[in-house]
Amino acid sequence: MNNHLTKIALHEQRWWGQSALIFALLAGFALRLYGLTNPPLDFATTRQLFSALKARAMYYQHLPDAPQWQQEVAALGNLDNIEPPLMEILVSQTWRLTGEHLWVARIYSSLFWVLGGLALFLLAREMTASTGAALATTLIYLFVPYGVMASRAFQPDPLMTALIIYSLWALFRWQNTGRWKWAVLFGVCAGLSLFVKNLSLFILAGAFIGVVIGMRSFKKVLLNPQVWVMGLVMVLPVGIYTLIGMVSGGLGGQFALRFFPRLWLDPSFYFSWQNLMSTVTGFSVWFGGIIGIFLSDARRVRPFLLGMWAGYVLFGFIFSYHFITHDYYHLPLIPIAALSIAPLFKLVFEHFSNKNPGLLPRLVLTLFILFATFVYSWHTIARVRSHDYSNEPEFWQEIGDLLGHNSRVVGLTQDYGYRLSYWGWQNSTAWFTSADINVRYLAGQDVDITAKFAEDIAGKQFFVVTMFGELDSQPIIKDHLYSQYPVYAQTDEYVIFDLEHPLSTQP
């Protein structure tokens, strides 16, 4: 009789957990569709527009009826690859069915991120043997405000992060079972993650090394053929791609201005790092995650979690400058912190149940968790509603129309000229911002601004300024423009200088 009741209870718990998970995944996906058609200027705009330009270049290859000048300008948007343009290919092919809509990329990115939540739930449940803790972990992953905004972005990071989670799940299952299917699944998922964006190597390698250390038998691990297959399948695709890119020269520039060890000696580097961690997950989440590490199973789970954190920390030191200037570099911290806090959730839920038996206390706790999730969601909605970018395309189209087709343009404009390129159909040369100048000084480069300016404007027709604060921060360039070149067009929001008819040569 008792066994029968136990089976019924387990069945009910499984049904409840599955229903709650499905609801959370659907709600997380729906939240990401809010403000779907708003131009993608609410997060990492430079990176998103970079992908948009590449996707449009691919799309216009299949539009033979488009005007010749549009085909030529679109082709110029096929910029150097940062990583394999998988998202751009997917979006451009979808545009052949839907037409050119940037919101298509948001749907794909959101879907990939939410599907990653399924693997996160399965992994957290196996780590803690607690459905409640796994659900709470998944809610953090799905609804932390920064994660919602970042996971909608047209860039490879949401897909990369989802594949990291599936890789971690397969790795943890392999650790516990030693079966070939989990070894192969880890190799495939990790290989795909690295191929999407090779920066995932730090997290994956850290977790793998943590698992190996947890096994406490290095000789046995090294003699295990599964380990070698896992490693080979993981690194082979991205290794071949990187080698080809280095030989052809297409990826060489991606390794420049990356490594700044002098920042390690600057205390502000660590304060900035902590601030970004708190921005991405919230201070309580990552701090609770660190506590959760030491509440986890010391042999089975803790080395796995410590390995992920070690990979994240190493990632930060190797890419120190980008780690404090590009917040989306911290995106994998969301699943890392969420998984790490799962043991703390388990302890709290178990203690709560022991001290508060009965249905009513559990109902109150459930309502409290739902309220916290609602607050998270409301913060996200409020942020989306507070930024309306619907006028941006028209603004840049106006500038593009003033410049005419196939103009030769230099610009001090937002996002390195990508807004002007995408909506204004002008592939401009981006003039340095103060941050660009500073990072070159930080790297020890001697930049002659006057000579660089003369080099960039040579043979150009127009110089476009929409970032007046940046122009004010470069008084030499500002004085030179206003004293040497006539204003071609001007409003409160932009000024265009005519570089072809300098004032000194006019009668």
Secondary structure, DSSP 8 states (H G I E B T S, - for coil): -HHHHHHHHHHHHHHHHHHHHHHHHHHHHHHHTTTTTS-S-SS-HHHHHHHHHHHHHHHHTT-TTS-HHHHHHHHHT----SS--HHHHHHHHHHHHH-S-THHHHHHHHHHHHHHHHHHHHHHHHHHS-HHHHHHHHHHHHH-HHHHHHTTSSSSHHHHHHHHHHHHHHHHHHHHH--HHHHHHHHHHHHHHHHH-GGGHHHHHHHHHHHHHHHT-HHHHHT-HHHHHHHHHHHHHHHHHHHHHHHHTSSGGGGTT---GGGGG-HHHHHHHHHHHHHHH-HHHHHHHHHHHTTS-TTTTHHHHHHHHHHHHHHHHHTHHHHHH-GGGGTTHHHHHHHHHHHHHHHHHHHHHHHS-SHHHHHHHHHHHHHHHHHHHHHHHHHHHT---TTHHHHHHHHHHHH-TT--EEEE-GGGGHHHHHHH----EE---HHHHHHHHHTT----HHHHHHHHHTT-SEEEE--HHHHHT-HHHHHHHHHHS-EEEE-SS-EEEESSS-GGG--
